[in-house]
Amino acid sequence: MSDLFMNPFSDMYAFAGNSGDDTSTSNTNENTPNTKKKLSDALEVESAFRTYNKPPKLMAIEEYGRWAKKFEDWLRAFAFPSWKSLKNGYNNGGKRGESLTASKEIDAFVAEQKCIALLFQSVREDIISLIEYNNSKDLWKKLETKCLGV
């Protein structure tokens, strides 16, 4: 058995060799040297340029100024409706997701929830854990106040 672990749910699995459409007669699961080279090249690119599917992480309050700009840029590029929610706020009368019916309402609610989840994913837990908020815009402003002061 190979000592190389491949997650079948990651995009990197495509580099593992057998993509399901293999028409060859070989049924071995061993990786050829060429396949290992492709996988290692893909992992090097990912580690050198960081992954683009994860938002930047705020690890220290002192880094807030640089992190906030990076986070907003990342949000604009990869989750634009959530960025709009962050900038404009979300106020739907305190409705919960299950009572929404219109497609626009649902899309706005999903963007809001995604923005909050991304903020919690991006900020170290001890920095964000005690902030009380109403929506993503409120959370963003309170986080800024906590990190930079009044």
Steps between C-alpha positions, in 0.01 A plus 500: 500500500625844415603734780340791310154596626257649251174657604235395246301815567775748421582650163842343530347156443489578131879478502499154661478325165175305499218741430234241436513517122803275474460256214831323549513136601716570804301487823783566742459778755870569523616844397748520218800732540349734239176527703692572819689775316173662387359482852811647660506780241137582576563506874805723455295753304231496764743550787708762319205721407264397785157370427254735338194334645573605858473856632802661671523433873530767771734353758584812706312822572804702391464362144142623458575788259671280241266206557182707454610616154598146397174358633286755317690439176461124541129536578445722195677249278351174630175588678373827354143478638649449847721803451191706411337371817807602700497852357124567493387292794213256508169593654210278418291568807677232701360226276655161527589302191208260513239777467651651185316435175621738228812403310666839561433475873650153512808607302554799732457280807749242368753773416462642852546162667798421279661832588459437874638148464798628301574762764492238775719271289747780428548645846670318784234385745626689805481828306143463371330272752356762739365744240121535499362596159177538302630448147828472310542878467455538877748218564751662261472842673528349849800294397664815364426683825643214705819487294564868433317666786249784474 
